[in-house]
Amino acid sequence: MKKLVVYYSFGGNTRAIAKRIARAIGADLAEIRTVKAYTDDYDVLVSLGKREVESGYTPQLYPLAVNAQEYDTIILGTPVWWYTYAPAVRTFLKTVNWKGKTVYPFATNGGWLGHTPSDLKRALRGATVGQLLNVKYNDKTLCTPEQTIDEWIASIK
């Protein structure tokens, strides 16, 4: 079975976890990248992110380096934006036929997942969805125990 770790990362935390997972399971790795870059101004970004999430905005993405349709198992990483997955992930989710795939989601956040797990399950219609890994950070400092991450990675079939 071919495995792919695909992720969107704004500040680098989700990228770090995605790389760790890909190395551990020998999976291919692909980053979801928006065509229009987001601002580095935190206050502006928070306001913009809220508007995008609430409106259902789907930003334009650069093509992935791989065809996600060719993979049986996809490990999907997202930061939590306003209690759900990032708009760039929303765009990506609409490009794949999830029927018959197995998806293991993980989400990085600064404190609360919100409704990210249920939102992802709804968006991944047709897929078998594994337990979501909740990865907490305090800015750039990982707060989730390494053992928790390693155990979740070991559960990926």
Steps between C-alpha positions, in 0.01 A plus 500: 500500500632842404502758778504876473542764766338819371482813708449874513722699734501873560759537775693174466355294786281283277793458257725371780246235604431403137871443433531295817210277397623455141848396622358258755270315259692541175224702335516754221465862614312787334432853617177686425603853397278798429566708189448821695723517807351598835621803692752468781305753708339284770204728574415539132538125445268413790230731364544375144505136611172546687333656195628224272383220729158655559441566129618155383775660292716264294832658399665408174778244545812409312480145362634234735828335406312166496155375400317434827252281312773237455533433875303254713595655834525873558622665814350849499643787704347838572535783745179594681359830374197627688410159642528305173745407225673770295334636182790366289415150625135562408610568142714185492224280644275589207757375246511136610248217470522362854300184435697193607792695647622482858580836656686571822458869587711708734450858608740746660363766729571735784241361734174369358393288203151645491288301254794403278453121545130501407553749216770279350287186528221679315736624227662158454180327389570150371830463684580296806618765745736409782529669839617860467832584664475823700842669504522797734762771480579809702626717214788281368530280808346154470272430799363160396714219643731339244373158608143598408613595149711184461212275614264666251755457220542132593122453464509588129458181304 
